[in-house]
Amino acid sequence: MKKTVTIALASLLAIAPAAGIAYAQDATAPMTSDGMSTGSIAADSVDVVKISSLEADDSQRGEAERLTLKANDPATMEKVQSELQGVPGLADALASKNVQLENVVEIQTSATGGKVVYVK
């Protein structure tokens, strides 16, 4: 009997840390209703950067030139448009910020998981 209780107790102690780790990982998930239920992007997690604002900054002029070249390449723009449609909720978030979808040149994921969208 004592051996059975010892084995049961050891099993509970072995499982307890794993359950705690799983719970801690859930705690780091975003707490937005959009992020949890549908995986779509909320408007407040989307930053819109205009290429013209990069051109005004000497340190960003090279990035502005790279993005301008992309904006003038129809094949690249088609690829960006399909990427835009592939991110749930991104088109709606951009529309709420008065961004015309055909002006989207590049989409990047920020360190926080949001999106940075460059527009012409």
N, C-alpha and C positions, 0 to 999 in steps of 0.2 A: 504494500500500500504506500509506504513512504517513497519507494522508487517511482511509482506512478505519479505521485504528487510532485516530485522533484522534476520529472520529465515534463509534466504539464506546465509547471512554473518556468522552467528553462525555455520552453517553446513560446510562452507569452512574452518573456523578456527578449527573446530573439526577434520576435515580430514587432514589438512596440517601437523600436527606433525607425524601422522602415515605414511604419504608418506615420510617424512624426515627420519624416522627410517628405513624404508624398503630400502631406498637408502644407508644409512650408513652401513647396513648389507651387501649389495652388494659390497661395497667398501673394505670390509675385505676379499673378496674371492681372491684366488690366481690369479695372472694375467698371468699365463703361458697359451699358446694356448692349450697345451695338457690337462691341468686341467680344462679349461673352456669348450672345445668342446667335448671331449670324456671321461673325467674323468680318463684318464690313467696317469701312473706315468712317469715323466721325469727322465732321467738318473742322472741329477744333484741333484735330491731329494732322491737318493738311496745311502746309506752308506753301504759298505761291510766290515765286520769284520771277520778276520780269527781267528779260535779258537786257533791256535798256538800263536797268538799275545797276547791272554788273559792268556795263560799258563806262559808267561814270566813275567807277572805282579803279584806280590804276592797278591795284593788286589783283583785280578780278578780270582785267581786260582779256587775258588769254582764254579764260573760261567763257567769256562772252563771245569771242570769236569762234570757239569750238561749237558752242550751241547755235550760233548763227549758221554755221556750215551745215549742221544737222537740220536746221529749219528749212534750208534750201534744197534738201535732198528728199525727193518724193518717196523713195523706197524706205528711208529711215522714218519719215513721218507716218507712213502706213503701219510700220512696226510699232511705233509708239501708240498709235490709235488702237491697235489690237491689244496692246498691253494695258492701256487705259480701261478698255472694256472688260479686261480679265480681273480687275481688282474690284471686288464687291463694294459698292457704295462710293467709290472714288468719283465717278461721274456726277453723282448727286451732290457730293460735298463740293465739288468744283462749281457746279451750277449755283449752289447757294452762295458762293463767293463771286458770282458774276463772271466766271471764266468761260470763255467760248472754247469748247472742247477741241476744235480744229486748230487752236493756237498752242496746244500743249506740245512741247518739244522734247522734254525728257522727264522721267519719273524716277526718283531715287527714294530709298528707304532710309529714314534718319536713325540715329542711334537709339531713339526711344520707341521705334517701331512705327512712327507716323510716316507720312509721305512728304517729300519736297518735290514740288512740281514746277518746272521751268517753262515759262510761256513767252511767246514772241509778242 
